[in-house]
Amino acid sequence: MIKNEDRMQSHRMELPRLIEIGEKNINDFGKFLNSLNKPKKVSLISGITVQKVLKIKIEKSLKNNKIQFIWHTSIDNQIKSINKIEKDVKKDNSNLIVGIGGGRSVDTAKLISYNLSIPFVSLPTAASHDGMASPFVSVKSDKPHSIIASAPMGVFVDIDIIKKAPGKLLASGCGDLIANIIAVKDWQLGHEKKKEYYGRYAADLAMMSAKIVMENSAEFAKKGLDARVIVEGLISAGVASCIAGSSRPCSGAEHLFSHALDKIAPGIGLHGEKCGLGSIMMAKLQGQEWEKIIKTLKDVGAPTTAKEIGLEPALIIEALIIAQGLRPERYTILKEIKMTKKTALNLAKITKVI
């Protein structure tokens, strides 16, 4: 007889059912939704700017496919704002929720989908991080890190729209992918030290997404970023988290550093940019090739110093000191270092982050 304590720890894998990546394919969006679950009515969540740019095309596509719709405007990612939209979405009696835009609108749709048990679709308009396909959301609440919600039922990407977003957003996406190199190493450390579950398939998938950026960075520096390659990498990274049942393959000490900066210097720098800086320093602590990460970030046009983002050196030091304390249960390389002010200063200076 197998005792409960002898059983393998289980976790759920909630994966996107359908992913479509094309170019100038936004007119096919209604058709895509019908192929998923034939919704009669959908709740659309986006920011004001996205509505101005895409509203007419999306509405036309939905009308052509006999899908009713109601728009909701996402202002910020404060819990209070999300709760207000959630109440309105509940009144819609929709079959599907769609998050359209950057991280904020997709995360809002993701969390509301989870709370109301209504499936959701992700339609990203920028490729600045891997949230477009993952089940994790970043909202402003008492938790200084991402929380688990619903994985998207579908992901629809028009590369032409992604290309029209500011270039630094795509570079930020590269930073979020490079972070996987640190995250996977930290996950292995957690497995070795705490017997934590480690899934090689999810880890390898996340690493592959990072390596593709690393291996192609010189080409990107010459010819510009390949939006499709980066989008596919970000989707693969999000799926890796779905398979792992946690953010482990894509979030380690470098993300804790980014979350620490979110806490002490909110609104400064993009998520992927801060993860990129964190990756440089954490790679040094892990004994990885941190100079190679700097080169890759420079090649893709992402920041490698605090000054480039607009962060004072003192903020970098404080973020390094408090990072691990934000999530004490997650074992990372920071658990093995006594991060004093002097240690943090030396680390940031050696890696030229400050």
C-alpha positions as CSV (number, residue, x, y, z in Angstrom):
1,M,0.0,0.0,0.0
2,I,1.4,3.4,-1.0
3,K,1.3,6.0,1.8
4,N,0.4,9.6,0.9
5,E,3.9,10.8,1.8
6,D,5.4,8.3,-0.7
7,R,3.3,9.5,-3.6
8,M,4.7,11.7,-6.4
9,Q,3.7,15.3,-5.9
10,S,1.2,16.3,-8.6
11,H,0.6,19.5,-10.5
12,R,-1.8,20.5,-13.2
13,M,-0.8,21.5,-16.7
14,E,-3.3,24.0,-18.2
15,L,-2.2,24.7,-21.8
16,P,-3.4,27.0,-24.5
17,R,-5.7,25.0,-26.9
18,L,-4.9,27.0,-30.0
19,I,-2.2,29.5,-31.0
20,E,-2.2,31.5,-34.2
21,I,0.7,33.6,-35.4
22,G,0.4,35.5,-38.7
23,E,1.0,38.8,-40.3
24,K,-1.7,41.3,-41.2
25,N,-4.2,38.6,-40.0
26,I,-6.2,40.7,-37.5
27,N,-9.2,40.4,-39.8
28,D,-9.2,36.6,-39.1
29,F,-9.7,37.2,-35.3
30,G,-13.4,36.4,-35.3
31,K,-12.8,33.2,-37.3
32,F,-10.2,32.2,-34.7
33,L,-12.6,32.7,-31.8
34,N,-15.2,30.6,-33.6
35,S,-12.7,27.8,-34.1
36,L,-12.1,27.8,-30.3
37,N,-15.5,27.7,-28.7
38,K,-18.0,29.5,-31.0
39,P,-18.8,32.3,-28.5
40,K,-22.0,34.2,-29.0
41,K,-20.8,37.1,-27.0
42,V,-17.3,38.3,-25.9
43,S,-16.0,40.8,-23.3
44,L,-13.1,42.8,-24.8
45,I,-10.6,44.3,-22.4
46,S,-8.0,46.8,-23.6
47,G,-6.4,50.2,-23.0
48,I,-7.6,53.4,-24.6
49,T,-4.7,53.6,-27.2
50,V,-5.2,50.0,-28.4
51,Q,-8.9,50.7,-28.9
52,K,-8.2,53.7,-31.0
53,V,-5.9,51.7,-33.3
54,L,-7.6,48.3,-33.5
55,K,-11.3,48.8,-32.5
56,I,-12.7,49.1,-36.1
57,K,-10.8,46.1,-37.4
58,I,-11.7,43.9,-34.4
59,E,-15.3,44.9,-34.5
60,K,-15.6,44.2,-38.2
61,S,-14.1,40.7,-37.8
62,L,-16.4,39.9,-34.9
63,K,-19.5,41.1,-36.7
64,N,-18.6,39.1,-39.8
65,N,-18.5,36.0,-37.6
66,K,-21.7,36.9,-35.9
67,I,-20.1,37.4,-32.5
68,Q,-21.5,40.1,-30.1
69,F,-19.1,42.1,-28.1
70,I,-18.7,44.6,-25.3
71,W,-15.6,46.8,-24.7
72,H,-14.1,47.4,-21.3
73,T,-11.2,49.9,-20.7
74,S,-8.2,48.9,-18.6
75,I,-6.6,51.9,-16.9
76,D,-4.1,50.3,-14.6
77,N,-3.3,47.0,-12.9
78,Q,-4.4,48.1,-9.5
79,I,-6.7,45.4,-7.8
80,K,-9.4,48.1,-7.3
81,S,-9.5,48.8,-11.0
82,I,-9.6,45.1,-12.0
83,N,-12.4,44.5,-9.5
84,K,-14.5,47.2,-11.1
85,I,-14.0,45.7,-14.6
86,E,-14.7,42.3,-13.2
87,K,-18.2,43.4,-11.9
88,D,-19.0,44.9,-15.3
89,V,-17.8,41.8,-17.2
90,K,-19.9,39.6,-15.0
91,K,-23.0,41.5,-16.1
92,D,-22.1,40.9,-19.8
93,N,-23.0,37.2,-19.6
94,S,-20.2,36.5,-22.1
95,N,-18.9,33.1,-23.2
96,L,-15.3,34.4,-23.6
97,I,-13.0,37.2,-22.3
98,V,-10.4,38.7,-24.6
99,G,-7.3,40.6,-23.3
100,I,-6.0,42.9,-26.0
101,G,-2.9,45.0,-25.6
102,G,0.3,44.9,-23.6
103,G,0.8,43.2,-20.3
104,R,-1.8,45.1,-18.3
105,S,-4.9,44.3,-20.4
106,V,-3.9,40.7,-20.9
107,D,-3.2,40.2,-17.2
108,T,-6.5,41.9,-16.3
109,A,-8.4,39.6,-18.6
110,K,-6.5,36.6,-17.2
111,L,-7.3,37.3,-13.6
112,I,-11.0,38.1,-14.3
113,S,-11.2,34.9,-16.4
114,Y,-9.9,32.9,-13.4
115,N,-12.2,34.6,-10.9
116,L,-15.3,34.2,-13.0
117,S,-14.4,30.8,-14.5
118,I,-14.9,32.1,-18.0
119,P,-12.2,31.1,-20.6
120,F,-10.1,33.9,-22.1
121,V,-8.0,34.6,-25.2
122,S,-4.8,36.6,-25.3
123,L,-4.3,39.1,-28.2
124,P,-1.0,40.8,-27.5
125,T,-0.1,44.0,-29.3
126,A,3.5,44.1,-27.9
127,A,6.0,41.4,-27.1
128,S,7.6,42.8,-24.0
129,H,7.3,39.7,-21.8
130,D,6.1,36.1,-21.7
131,G,2.8,36.8,-20.0
132,M,0.9,36.5,-23.3
133,A,0.8,32.7,-23.0
134,S,1.4,32.0,-19.3
135,P,-1.1,31.5,-16.5
136,F,0.6,34.1,-14.3
137,V,-0.4,37.7,-13.7
138,S,1.4,40.8,-12.3
139,V,-1.0,43.0,-10.5
140,K,-0.4,45.7,-7.8
141,S,-1.5,44.1,-4.6
142,D,0.0,43.0,-1.3
143,K,1.9,40.3,-3.2
144,P,5.1,41.7,-4.7
145,H,5.3,38.9,-7.3
146,S,3.2,37.2,-10.0
147,I,0.2,35.2,-8.9
148,I,-1.3,32.2,-10.7
149,A,-4.6,32.6,-12.6
150,S,-5.8,31.1,-15.9
151,A,-3.8,30.0,-18.9
152,P,-5.3,31.4,-22.1
153,M,-7.6,29.1,-24.1
154,G,-6.1,30.7,-27.2
155,V,-3.3,33.1,-28.2
156,F,-3.7,35.2,-31.4
157,V,-0.8,37.3,-32.7
158,D,-0.6,39.6,-35.7
159,I,3.1,40.2,-36.2
160,D,2.4,43.4,-38.1
161,I,0.9,44.9,-35.0
162,I,3.8,43.7,-32.8
163,K,6.3,45.4,-35.3
164,K,4.5,48.7,-35.0
165,A,5.0,48.8,-31.2
166,P,8.0,50.8,-29.9
167,G,11.2,48.9,-30.4
168,K,12.2,48.9,-26.8
169,L,9.2,46.7,-26.0
170,L,10.6,43.9,-28.2
171,A,14.0,44.4,-26.7
172,S,12.4,44.1,-23.3
173,G,10.9,40.8,-24.4
174,C,14.4,39.6,-25.1
175,G,15.4,40.5,-21.6
176,D,12.6,38.4,-20.2
177,L,13.7,35.4,-22.3
178,I,17.3,35.7,-21.3
179,A,16.1,35.6,-17.7
180,N,15.2,31.9,-18.2
181,I,18.9,31.1,-18.1
182,I,19.0,32.2,-14.5
183,A,15.6,30.9,-13.6
184,V,16.4,27.3,-14.7
185,K,19.7,27.3,-12.8
186,D,17.8,28.5,-9.7
187,W,15.2,25.8,-10.2
188,Q,17.9,23.1,-10.4
189,L,19.3,24.5,-7.2
190,G,15.9,24.3,-5.5
191,H,15.7,20.7,-6.6
192,E,19.1,19.9,-5.2
193,K,18.7,21.7,-1.9
194,K,15.0,21.3,-1.1
195,K,14.0,18.3,-3.2
196,E,11.6,20.6,-5.0
197,Y,10.0,19.2,-8.2
198,Y,12.1,19.8,-11.3
199,G,10.7,19.1,-14.7
200,R,13.4,18.8,-17.3
201,Y,11.0,19.2,-20.3
202,A,9.7,22.5,-19.1
203,A,13.2,23.6,-18.1
204,D,14.6,22.7,-21.5
205,L,11.8,24.5,-23.3
206,A,12.4,27.6,-21.3
207,M,16.2,27.4,-22.0
208,M,15.7,26.9,-25.7
209,S,13.7,30.1,-25.8
210,A,16.6,32.0,-24.2
211,K,19.3,30.3,-26.3
212,I,17.6,31.2,-29.6
213,V,17.9,34.9,-28.6
214,M,21.5,34.4,-27.4
215,E,22.5,32.6,-30.6
216,N,20.9,35.1,-32.9
217,S,21.8,38.3,-31.1
218,A,24.7,39.2,-33.5
219,E,22.3,38.8,-36.4
220,F,19.7,40.9,-34.6
221,A,22.3,43.6,-34.1
222,K,23.0,43.8,-37.8
223,K,19.5,43.3,-39.3
224,G,17.2,44.3,-36.4
225,L,15.0,42.2,-34.1
226,D,13.0,39.4,-35.7
227,A,9.5,39.9,-34.1
228,R,8.3,36.4,-35.0
229,V,11.3,34.6,-33.5
230,I,10.9,36.6,-30.2
231,V,7.1,36.2,-30.1
232,E,7.5,32.4,-30.6
233,G,10.1,32.4,-27.9
234,L,7.9,34.2,-25.4
235,I,4.9,31.9,-26.2
236,S,7.2,28.9,-25.7
237,A,8.4,30.3,-22.4
238,G,4.8,30.9,-21.2
239,V,3.9,27.3,-22.2
240,A,7.0,26.1,-20.2
241,S,5.4,27.6,-17.1
242,C,2.1,26.0,-18.0
243,I,3.8,22.6,-18.2
244,A,5.8,23.1,-15.0
245,G,2.7,24.2,-13.1
246,S,4.7,27.1,-11.7
247,S,6.7,30.1,-12.9
248,R,9.9,28.3,-12.0
249,P,11.3,27.8,-15.5
250,C,11.0,31.5,-16.2
251,S,11.3,33.2,-12.9
252,G,14.3,33.0,-10.5
253,A,16.5,35.5,-8.6
254,E,16.5,37.9,-11.5
255,H,12.7,38.2,-11.3
256,L,12.9,38.7,-7.5
257,F,15.3,41.6,-8.2
258,S,12.8,43.0,-10.8
259,H,9.9,42.7,-8.3
260,A,12.0,44.4,-5.6
261,L,12.5,47.4,-8.0
262,D,8.8,47.4,-8.7
263,K,8.3,47.8,-5.0
264,I,10.9,50.5,-4.2
265,A,10.9,52.3,-7.6
266,P,7.4,51.7,-9.2
267,G,7.0,52.7,-12.8
268,I,10.7,53.0,-13.7
269,G,11.8,50.7,-16.5
270,L,10.1,47.8,-18.3
271,H,9.7,44.4,-16.7
272,G,12.1,42.7,-19.2
273,E,14.6,45.5,-18.9
274,K,14.9,45.0,-15.1
275,C,15.0,41.2,-15.5
276,G,17.9,41.7,-18.0
277,L,19.9,43.7,-15.4
278,G,19.0,41.2,-12.8
279,S,20.2,38.4,-15.1
280,I,23.6,40.0,-15.5
281,M,24.2,40.1,-11.8
282,M,22.7,36.7,-10.9
283,A,24.7,35.0,-13.7
284,K,27.8,36.3,-11.9
285,L,26.6,34.8,-8.6
286,Q,25.8,31.5,-10.3
287,G,29.1,31.3,-12.0
288,Q,27.6,31.7,-15.5
289,E,28.8,33.7,-18.4
290,W,27.5,37.2,-17.4
291,E,29.6,39.0,-20.0
292,K,27.8,37.0,-22.7
293,I,24.5,38.2,-21.3
294,I,25.7,41.8,-21.5
295,K,26.7,41.3,-25.1
296,T,23.3,39.8,-26.0
297,L,21.4,42.6,-24.3
298,K,23.4,45.2,-26.1
299,D,22.9,43.4,-29.4
300,V,19.1,43.4,-29.0
301,G,19.1,47.1,-27.9
302,A,18.2,46.3,-24.2
303,P,19.7,48.3,-21.3
304,T,22.8,46.8,-19.4
305,T,23.2,49.6,-16.8
306,A,20.9,51.1,-14.2
307,K,21.5,54.6,-15.7
308,E,20.0,53.6,-19.1
309,I,16.7,52.7,-17.3
310,G,16.8,55.8,-15.1
311,L,17.6,54.0,-11.8
312,E,19.9,55.4,-9.2
313,P,22.7,53.1,-7.9
314,A,21.2,53.1,-4.4
315,L,18.0,51.6,-5.7
316,I,19.9,48.7,-7.3
317,I,21.7,48.0,-4.0
318,E,18.5,48.1,-2.0
319,A,16.7,45.8,-4.5
320,L,19.5,43.2,-4.3
321,I,19.3,43.3,-0.5
322,I,15.5,42.8,-0.2
323,A,14.9,40.6,-3.3
324,Q,15.0,37.2,-1.7
325,G,12.9,38.3,1.2
326,L,10.0,39.1,-1.1
327,R,9.5,35.4,-1.7
328,P,11.4,33.4,1.1
329,E,9.9,30.1,0.1
330,R,11.5,30.2,-3.4
331,Y,15.0,28.8,-3.3
332,T,17.4,30.9,-5.5
333,I,21.1,31.7,-5.6
334,L,20.3,34.6,-3.3
335,K,19.6,32.0,-0.5
336,E,23.3,31.1,-0.7
337,I,24.7,34.7,-0.4
338,K,24.7,37.0,2.5
339,M,23.6,40.0,0.6
340,T,25.0,42.9,2.6
341,K,25.3,46.5,1.3
342,K,29.0,45.9,0.5
343,T,28.3,42.6,-1.3
344,A,25.5,44.2,-3.4
345,L,27.7,47.2,-4.2
346,N,30.6,45.0,-5.3
347,L,28.3,42.8,-7.4
348,A,26.7,45.7,-9.2
349,K,30.0,47.4,-9.9
350,I,31.9,44.3,-11.1
351,T,29.1,43.6,-13.6
352,K,29.0,47.3,-14.6
353,V,25.3,47.6,-13.8
354,I,26.3,50.7,-11.9
